[in-house]
Every structure is written in C-alpha cells, then in structure tokens.
C-alpha cells in the first residue's frame, strides 16, 4: 500500500526508487523486556552481546555447540593447565584499532577481577604470546571455552576504558556500533563497517526496553516493532492469527523456580521444602498461564539440556496429603484460621518476584492460592529483579520466584558454580550448601571423559531433587514475533546472539 501511494503521487520510476531507498534506510526496530542497567559488561553485557555490538572469544550455535568468534581456534596443553586462543586475523574494533591478543587479554583480566563468571574459573594468569591469548590455570578446567561465551567476557577496545580502568564507552568489534545509548530503555545502533563476518543486511537498529508484555504485543501488531521478544503466552495465540506476523517459539534452558532461604525457620528443614514442592500444581500453572502443559517442571533441568536432564529421575509432583503430613512431622499445626503455626509463628513467608518476565506475577498469584490449601499463607510482593539480589545479600529474602537461565555458559556447570558454591548465589541457593554437591561440581569442572561427566551430572541432579534448595515450578519457552516485512530471523534458545546482522528487509 505504501508503494502504491508513492507511485500514484510521483510516478512509477520515482516511486520505485523511493520505495527501495525507504526499505534500505529505515532502522530495524526491536523491543524486549530487558532494561539496560549501565555499560559495564557485568551489568548489561548481555544486551551488547545479543545485539551484536561486542563479541566474545568463543560463541555457541543454537544447539549449544561451541564455535569460533574473535578466537578462530583454541587448544589446551597436555596437562590441561595452559590454553591458547588464536585471535582472528583482520578483526577490528569500532574505533578502527585492531583486535589484538593484548587487547583481548586486558578485557579478560578486567572481567576476571570483577564478580562475573570468570571469577569462578581457577585462572592463574592471562598473558599473550604473539597472536595468542594464553590462559594458565591453577588446576584443569575443561569447561573454560564454554565460560568464554558468557557476555561478561566481551572484548572491548582499549579506548573503552577511562584512566581508572572503568568502562567509559562501549567500543566493540561486532557488525553494529553504538550510535546513541539512553539507559535504561533505549539503544540505537548503526553499521560499524569492517566486520569480519560481512556486512549486516540492515544498517541501523533501534532497541527499546518495554516491560509490559501486552505493550510489546501491541507494538508488533501496529507495526511499531519489527521484532519483539519474550511474548506473553496469552498474546501468542492472538498474534498467530495476524497475517502480517510470524510467531516462533523455542523451548529454552530456563527454569522458573522458587529460591528459598534454607536458613529461615520456614525452610530450614528439608521436609518443609519437600512439602512446599508437593503443594504445587505445576501442570495447572503451565496449562492455565503458559498455555503449554508440557512446561510443568518435573526436575530442575529441562529436556533441552540433554546432558543434564535425567529422564528416569522420580518426577516432582503434587500430593497435598503428603505435603500436610511432612509439615506436621516438622512441627507445624493448623491455627484457628487453618494457617499453620509453630512456636507462635504463622507459616506466612513473603515471596518476592518481578515483572521483567511478565508471567512471573501471575504464577506467584497461582502459587499463593495453591499453598494456602496446604496451610501456608504466602504473601506476594512484585518489585524489581534487583530486589532478589539485594535481599539475598543482606539475608532478608524468605522466598523468591525467579527465572533462571542455565546457559549463562553453554554448559550448565557455569550456573551450578554460581548458584551452589559454599555461600550460595544471588539466583541460586541461600542458607544451604552440600559438601557432596560441591565435590561433584569441582570434579565436573575438570572432567573430560563423557561417561564420567554423565555420572556426575546425574548425581548432581539427584541431590538437587532430594534437597530442593530451589523448587522448580515450570520450564520456559522463548516466543518472538517478527513482522513479515523482514526475513532471516532466527530463534536462539541459548539467548547468546540474536543474529540481527542476518536479517533483511523482505520488501
């Protein structure tokens, strides 16, 4: 219709040229729920990585297979302690400076000094040797290349840092460079030129953080957004009926779970945690809220994580009578209003969740109703995701409903290291630690034999299923909607790279 109006107003030849120019010059408009907290990679590196502004040494394809990025190859010494990453020849930063081994090593040393993923790796030092980044380890760590996929390890140009070593600007090496940044909501990108992977199909991209899922859906329907991420299940069915839209979904390695303070008087007994789990109707939540009963979590790791999901593990299920029995065994008795009490304390914990993932608040409301059937008076508070972290750190969190991604590195061992260390983790255990699990995690980080790895993974899954330091509720899908005026859209289940450079205008 737009081309027809131009043809009528200005003639066929002029209109055709104008239509082509318009298609090539307009920006690709992307919306998602993720705010841009700042420019430090530890805070918002995922935005710059997914939007192809900055790159890591190693990446992963949608199946989780590791692939070269800024490192064109890598290898480990016979002792497993010295790793070499050969920097890709011809790669340049957005300021025109070359991507060198020293620049990459400097970024990695900075990442290692922070609280990000590299702080979990037993690194002795990071140096260079010609065109190689050389990482020496204190002990063998077979998962090192997978850890270098994480957004916290993006490689930035030396000019990105100020005199004190802090990130002052994002100068990456991807197909797009930052044109304008307005935290926490807006990011404007333009073609950088000189990318080793070739020219992107669309020269400009605009990203807007839109917290409300229904607003994102309306923006897709109206054409205000070309590409929208993380759509509400309730919106997906409607969007699929729109002939101008292409809706795609993929099961992703993300689990919605209850993060418990196992040191609190509500959850310091494993019987209490098991009872809480037994009171949850996962299938009902998955069917009513997520519109997909197959997303009911029978264990922590979803089937997409084939190396970690254990098909014959006794599944999590609902059994209210067993839940009540365990709570009584733990000393909780019904009060006058049916709410459990012990030592003068009502079983009334506060659950904190957030709306970045729009399905979390309604799931929290469903949990509130289900747990009341077991005598638990759950209070629900919807705030910001940062509140989960701050309350974990100051010890005031009782229970949180979170959405945990298990592909922060393509191998979930990265999440286990963060979540179940001796002091727990911001998105994992709180007030709980298990010596056997810690030993398994340490062995997994060094193990290279597939059979040995599988045995260790199974035992880790069994411990987490038995002890329930976190209670799985549902698994996740990533639903995206693309206007049919664009082509080349891919769904990345690992949420590593949106591959925007492959998108083209269809008209």
C-alpha positions in Angstrom: 0.0 0.0 0.0 2.8 2.4 0.8 4.4 1.8 -2.6 1.1 2.2 -4.3 0.6 5.6 -2.8 4.1 6.7 -3.8 3.5 5.5 -7.4 0.3 7.5 -7.6 1.8 10.7 -6.2 5.1 10.8 -8.0 5.2 8.4 -10.9 6.3 4.8 -11.3 10.1 5.3 -11.7 10.5 7.8 -8.9 8.2 5.8 -6.6 10.1 2.5 -7.2 13.4 4.1 -6.3 11.9 5.9 -3.3 10.4 2.6 -2.0 13.7 0.8 -2.3 15.6 3.6 -0.5 13.0 3.6 2.3 13.3 -0.1 2.8 17.1 0.1 2.9 17.4 3.1 5.1 14.8 2.7 7.9 16.0 1.2 11.1 15.1 -2.3 12.3 13.0 -1.7 15.5 13.5 -4.3 18.2 11.6 -4.5 21.6 12.3 -6.7 24.5 11.8 -6.7 28.3 15.4 -6.2 29.3 16.5 -2.8 30.6 20.0 -1.5 30.1 21.4 -1.1 33.6 24.6 0.5 32.5 27.6 0.0 30.2 29.7 -2.3 32.4 29.7 -5.8 30.8 29.0 -7.4 34.2 25.7 -5.4 34.3 24.5 -5.3 30.8 26.9 -7.2 28.6 24.1 -9.4 27.5 22.5 -6.5 25.6 25.7 -5.7 23.8 26.4 -9.3 23.1 22.9 -10.3 21.9 22.6 -7.1 19.7 26.0 -7.9 18.1 27.8 -4.8 19.3 30.6 -6.6 21.2 31.9 -10.1 20.8 33.5 -12.8 22.9 36.4 -15.1 22.0 34.1 -18.1 21.7 30.4 -18.3 20.8 27.8 -21.1 20.5 25.3 -22.1 17.9 21.6 -22.7 18.7 22.4 -26.3 19.6 25.0 -25.3 22.2 27.9 -26.3 20.1 30.9 -24.1 20.6 32.0 -22.0 17.6 34.8 -19.5 16.8 34.1 -15.8 17.4 37.1 -13.5 18.0 39.2 -16.6 18.6 39.4 -18.5 15.3 40.7 -21.6 17.2 41.8 -22.8 20.6 43.6 -25.7 22.2 44.7 -27.0 25.6 48.1 -28.3 26.6 48.6 -32.0 27.6 48.4 -31.1 31.3 45.1 -29.2 30.8 46.6 -26.2 32.5 47.6 -24.0 29.6 45.0 -22.9 27.0 45.7 -20.9 23.8 43.2 -18.8 21.9 44.3 -17.7 18.5 42.9 -14.2 17.7 41.1 -13.9 14.4 43.2 -12.1 11.8 41.7 -8.9 10.4 39.2 -8.2 13.2 38.9 -4.6 14.1 37.2 -2.5 16.8 34.7 0.2 16.0 37.4 2.9 16.5 39.5 1.3 13.8 42.1 -0.2 16.1 42.9 -3.9 15.5 41.6 -6.6 17.8 44.9 -7.9 19.2 45.7 -10.6 21.7 46.8 -8.0 24.2 43.5 -6.1 23.9 41.6 -9.3 24.4 43.7 -10.3 27.4 43.2 -6.9 29.0 39.4 -7.3 28.7 39.6 -10.8 30.2 41.9 -9.7 33.1 39.4 -7.0 33.9 36.5 -9.5 33.8 38.4 -11.9 36.0 38.9 -9.2 38.6 35.2 -8.5 38.9 32.3 -10.6 40.3 31.4 -12.1 36.9 31.6 -15.6 35.5 35.5 -15.6 35.2 35.8 -15.2 39.0 34.6 -18.8 39.2 37.4 -20.2 37.0 40.7 -21.2 38.6 42.8 -18.9 36.5 46.4 -18.4 37.4 47.2 -15.7 34.8 46.2 -14.3 31.4 49.0 -13.3 29.1 49.8 -13.2 25.4 52.2 -14.9 23.0 52.2 -13.4 19.6 48.6 -13.6 18.3 47.5 -15.9 21.1 45.8 -15.2 24.3 47.3 -17.6 26.8 45.3 -18.6 29.9 47.1 -20.6 32.6 45.0 -22.4 35.1 45.7 -23.4 38.7 44.0 -26.8 38.0 42.4 -28.4 35.0 39.1 -26.8 33.9 37.7 -28.5 30.8 34.8 -26.1 30.5 37.0 -23.0 30.0 36.0 -22.3 26.4 32.3 -22.5 27.3 32.8 -19.9 30.0 34.3 -17.6 27.4 30.9 -17.5 25.6 29.4 -15.6 28.6 28.6 -11.9 27.9 30.7 -10.9 30.9 33.8 -11.7 28.8 33.0 -9.5 25.8 36.2 -8.0 24.3 36.3 -4.2 24.2 38.9 -1.8 22.6 41.5 -0.2 24.9 39.8 3.2 24.3 36.7 1.8 26.0 38.3 2.3 29.5 39.0 5.5 31.4 42.2 6.2 33.3 40.9 4.3 36.3 40.2 1.2 34.2 36.4 1.6 34.3 34.3 1.1 31.1 33.5 4.6 29.9 32.1 3.7 26.5 31.3 0.5 24.5 33.7 0.0 21.6 33.2 -3.5 20.4 34.0 -5.4 17.2 30.6 -6.6 16.1 28.7 -5.6 13.0 26.9 -2.8 14.8 28.4 0.1 16.9 26.6 2.2 19.4 25.1 5.4 17.9 23.2 6.5 21.0 22.5 5.0 24.4 19.8 6.2 26.8 19.8 3.9 29.8 17.8 2.1 30.9 15.4 2.0 27.9 16.9 2.8 24.5 19.9 1.7 22.4 20.5 2.9 18.8 23.0 1.1 16.6 24.5 1.7 13.2 26.6 -0.5 10.9 30.2 -0.4 12.0 31.8 -1.4 8.8 34.8 -3.7 8.5 33.2 -6.6 10.4 35.0 -9.9 9.8 31.6 -11.6 9.2 30.5 -9.3 6.4 28.0 -6.5 6.0 24.8 -6.7 8.0 21.6 -6.8 6.0 20.1 -3.7 7.7 22.3 -0.7 8.5 20.5 0.7 11.6 18.9 -1.0 14.6 16.9 0.6 17.5 16.3 -1.4 20.7 13.6 -0.3 23.2 13.1 -1.9 26.6 9.4 -2.4 27.1 8.5 -4.1 30.4 4.8 -4.9 29.7 4.4 -7.9 27.5 1.0 -6.8 26.2 2.5 -3.5 25.2 5.2 -5.4 23.2 2.4 -7.4 21.5 0.5 -4.2 20.6 3.7 -2.7 19.2 4.2 -5.8 17.0 0.6 -5.7 15.8 0.6 -2.0 15.0 4.0 -2.3 13.1 5.8 -0.1 15.6 8.1 -3.0 16.2 9.7 -5.2 13.6 10.9 -7.8 16.1 9.6 -8.4 19.6 11.0 -10.8 22.2 9.5 -12.7 25.2 5.9 -12.6 24.3 3.2 -13.5 26.8 1.6 -16.9 26.2 -1.8 -15.2 26.3 -0.8 -12.9 23.4 0.8 -15.6 21.3 -2.5 -17.2 20.1 -3.8 -13.8 19.0 -0.6 -12.8 17.3 -0.5 -16.1 15.3 -3.8 -15.1 13.7 -2.3 -11.9 12.3 -1.3 -12.5 8.6 1.4 -9.8 8.8 3.2 -11.5 11.7 5.5 -14.6 12.1 5.4 -16.0 15.6 8.1 -18.5 16.6 8.7 -20.3 19.9 11.6 -22.5 21.2 12.0 -24.3 24.5 14.9 -22.7 26.2 17.3 -23.8 29.1 15.5 -21.5 31.6 13.6 -22.7 34.7 11.2 -20.7 36.8 11.8 -21.7 40.4 11.3 -20.8 44.0 14.6 -19.6 45.5 14.3 -20.4 49.2 16.2 -19.1 52.2 17.0 -22.5 53.7 18.3 -20.8 56.9 14.9 -19.3 57.7 12.5 -21.1 60.2 10.2 -21.8 57.3 12.6 -23.8 55.1 15.5 -24.9 57.3 14.1 -28.5 57.3 14.2 -30.5 54.1 10.7 -31.8 55.0 9.4 -28.3 54.7 11.0 -27.7 51.3 9.6 -31.0 50.0 6.2 -30.2 51.4 6.2 -26.9 49.6 7.1 -28.7 46.4 4.3 -31.2 46.9 1.7 -28.5 47.3 2.4 -27.0 43.8 0.2 -27.9 40.9 2.8 -27.4 38.1 0.6 -28.8 35.4 -2.2 -26.5 36.2 0.1 -23.4 36.2 1.7 -24.5 32.9 -1.7 -25.1 31.2 -3.5 -22.0 32.6 -0.8 -19.4 32.5 1.8 -20.6 30.0 -0.7 -22.3 27.7 1.6 -25.4 27.4 1.2 -28.2 30.0 4.5 -29.7 28.8 6.3 -26.9 30.5 5.5 -28.3 34.0 8.9 -28.8 35.6 9.4 -32.3 36.8 13.0 -31.5 37.7 15.4 -28.6 37.6 16.9 -29.0 34.2 14.6 -29.1 31.2 14.8 -31.8 28.4 16.6 -29.3 26.2 19.7 -29.8 28.4 20.1 -33.4 27.3 23.3 -33.9 29.2 21.8 -32.8 32.5 18.1 -33.7 32.3 17.6 -37.2 33.8 14.6 -38.9 32.2 14.2 -41.6 34.9 14.6 -39.2 37.8 11.5 -39.6 40.1 9.4 -36.5 39.0 8.3 -33.6 41.1 4.5 -34.0 41.6 1.6 -32.7 43.6 0.4 -34.6 46.6 -1.4 -32.3 49.2 -1.9 -35.1 51.7 1.8 -35.9 51.7 2.7 -32.2 52.0 0.4 -31.8 55.0 1.9 -34.9 56.6 5.5 -33.7 56.2 4.6 -30.3 57.6 3.0 -31.9 60.6 6.1 -34.1 61.1 8.2 -30.9 61.0 6.1 -29.5 63.9 3.6 -27.3 62.1 0.0 -27.4 63.2 -3.1 -25.7 61.9 -4.2 -22.5 63.7 -7.8 -21.3 64.1 -7.9 -20.0 60.6 -6.3 -23.0 59.1 -2.9 -21.4 58.7 0.0 -23.5 60.1 1.7 -22.4 63.3 4.8 -23.4 65.2 6.2 -21.9 68.4 3.8 -18.9 68.0 4.9 -18.2 64.4 2.5 -18.3 61.5 3.7 -20.0 58.3 3.4 -16.8 56.4 6.6 -16.1 54.3 6.8 -13.3 51.8 7.5 -14.1 48.2 9.4 -11.5 46.1 9.2 -11.6 42.3 9.4 -9.2 39.4 7.7 -8.3 36.2 10.7 -8.3 33.8 9.4 -11.7 32.9 5.6 -10.9 32.7 4.4 -14.4 33.5 6.1 -14.4 37.0 3.5 -12.3 38.8 0.5 -14.4 37.7 2.5 -17.6 38.6 3.1 -16.1 42.0 -0.6 -15.5 42.5 -1.4 -19.1 41.5 1.2 -20.4 44.0 -0.3 -18.2 46.7 -3.7 -20.0 46.2 -2.2 -23.4 45.9 0.0 -23.2 49.0 -2.9 -21.9 51.1 -4.5 -25.4 50.5 -1.5 -26.8 52.5 -1.9 -24.2 55.3 0.7 -21.8 54.1 -0.2 -18.1 54.0 2.1 -16.8 51.2 2.4 -13.0 50.9 3.4 -11.8 47.4 5.4 -8.7 46.6 6.2 -7.6 43.0 9.2 -5.4 42.7 12.4 -5.3 40.7 14.7 -8.2 39.9 17.5 -6.3 41.8 15.5 -6.8 45.0 16.1 -10.6 44.8 19.9 -9.9 44.7 19.9 -7.3 47.5 17.7 -9.3 49.8 19.9 -12.4 49.2 23.0 -10.4 50.1 21.5 -8.8 53.3 19.8 -12.1 54.3 16.3 -10.8 54.4 14.9 -12.8 51.5 12.5 -15.6 52.6 11.4 -16.8 49.2 11.7 -15.5 45.6 10.2 -16.6 42.4 12.9 -16.2 39.7 13.5 -17.2 36.1 17.0 -18.8 36.0 18.8 -19.3 32.7 21.1 -22.3 32.6 23.0 -21.3 29.5 24.9 -18.4 31.1 27.6 -20.5 29.6 26.6 -23.3 27.1 27.5 -25.8 29.8 25.1 -25.5 32.9 28.2 -26.1 35.1 28.6 -22.4 34.9 25.3 -21.8 36.6 26.0 -24.5 39.2 29.3 -22.9 40.1 27.5 -19.6 40.7 24.4 -21.0 42.4 25.6 -23.7 44.7 29.0 -22.6 45.9 29.8 -22.6 49.7 27.9 -19.3 50.1 25.2 -20.0 47.5 24.4 -17.5 44.8 22.3 -14.5 44.0 20.0 -16.6 41.8 20.7 -20.0 43.5 21.0 -21.4 46.9 20.6 -19.3 50.1 21.5 -20.7 53.5 22.2 -24.1 52.0 25.3 -25.9 51.0 26.0 -29.6 50.4 29.6 -31.0 50.5 28.9 -33.8 48.1 27.5 -31.4 45.5 30.4 -29.1 45.9 32.7 -32.0 45.3 30.8 -33.0 42.2 30.9 -29.5 40.8 34.7 -29.4 41.3 35.1 -32.8 39.6 32.8 -31.8 36.7 34.9 -28.7 36.0 38.0 -30.9 35.5 36.4 -34.0 33.9 36.8 -34.5 30.2 35.6 -38.1 30.0 31.9 -38.1 28.7 30.9 -41.2 30.7 32.4 -39.8 33.9 30.7 -36.5 33.2 27.3 -38.1 32.8 27.6 -40.0 36.1 28.5 -36.8 38.0 25.7 -34.8 36.3 23.2 -37.4 37.3 24.2 -37.4 40.9 24.1 -33.6 41.0 20.5 -33.7 39.6 19.6 -36.3 42.3 20.9 -34.2 45.1 19.1 -31.1 43.9 15.9 -33.1 43.6 16.2 -34.6 47.1 17.3 -31.5 49.0 15.3 -28.8 47.0 17.4 -25.7 47.9 15.4 -24.3 45.0 12.0 -25.6 43.9 11.4 -25.9 40.1 8.0 -24.8 39.0 7.9 -24.6 35.2 10.3 -24.7 32.3 10.3 -22.0 29.7 9.7 -21.1 26.1 11.0 -18.1 24.2 8.4 -16.7 22.0 9.3 -14.0 19.4 7.2 -12.2 16.9 8.6 -10.8 13.6 6.8 -8.7 11.1 6.8 -10.4 7.7 8.5 -7.4 6.2 11.7 -8.8 7.5 13.4 -12.2 6.7 16.3 -14.2 8.1 15.1 -14.2 11.7 16.4 -17.0 13.9 15.4 -18.0 17.5 18.4 -18.6 19.7 17.4 -20.9 22.5 20.5 -20.1 24.4 19.9 -16.3 24.2 23.5 -15.7 23.2 23.1 -13.9 19.9 20.0 -12.5 18.1 21.9 -12.7 14.8 20.5 -9.3 13.7 23.1 -9.0 11.0 21.4 -11.8 9.1 18.0 -10.1 8.9 17.0 -8.4 5.7 14.0 -6.4 4.5 11.6 -8.5 2.5 10.2 -5.6 0.5 
